[in-house]
């Protein structure tokens, strides 16, 4: 499909309708389309289209304008709870009559050990105070990872952990607490509401590039050595030749 005949804004949509993109699993393609707006972290939405001005008493139209947030690459290797860098301005010496100076507000980061029941492993992860509050609100690290959608996690590490947890739940891996089957069954029953088929769990959290590479490897066939094809062809020819020859039957005197 010649993309130069279409405006650039529709190139991504057109790319998904051709080639290997069309052979990606349906549930993965739906997950790309179902992405919604992340939760507001650095601003509070008004939730209304208009409100009364307290000074004039007239109703005025208002709108929710989210603050632009920059997520640095290191945020993908941690769990920042939706926080990021915010660029703005501040007044020198807190004097509004002075010049404005550029400023970048960054979240305070901590290195904490978080334990996963499903994976039975402690992870040392860079987090923010908001992340710790969300983990407490979800009543556990595993519940936080499994319940939080991708757009709110906004972390490659978080989605990798979610995929690993879902795979272990789907396969009911016996490597979890091998010496304590009762505890293993308790953990599986505790998180059974998140169980999905293993075929779907394998694709959770993959970027488009990773999904394309995974599909390419699934479709890749190992080349068959030529000598095997020649041997099979020779056997077929000898079999056909033997069947075509008349069978000689000796007469008994």
Buried (B, 14 or more C-beta within 10 A) or exposed (E): EEEEEEEEEEEEEBEBEEEEBEEBBEEBBEBEEEEEEBEEBBEEEEEEEEEEEEEEEEEEEEEEEEEEBEBEEEBBEBBBBBBBBBEEEEEEEEEEEEEEEEEEEEBEBEEBEBEBBBBBEEBEBBBBEBBBEBBEEBEBBBBBBBBBEBEBBBBBBBBBBBBBBBBBBBEEBEEBBEEEEEEBEEBBEBBEEBEEEBEBBBBBBBEBEEBBEBBEEEEEEEEEEEEEEEEEEEEEEEEEEEEEEEEEEEEEE
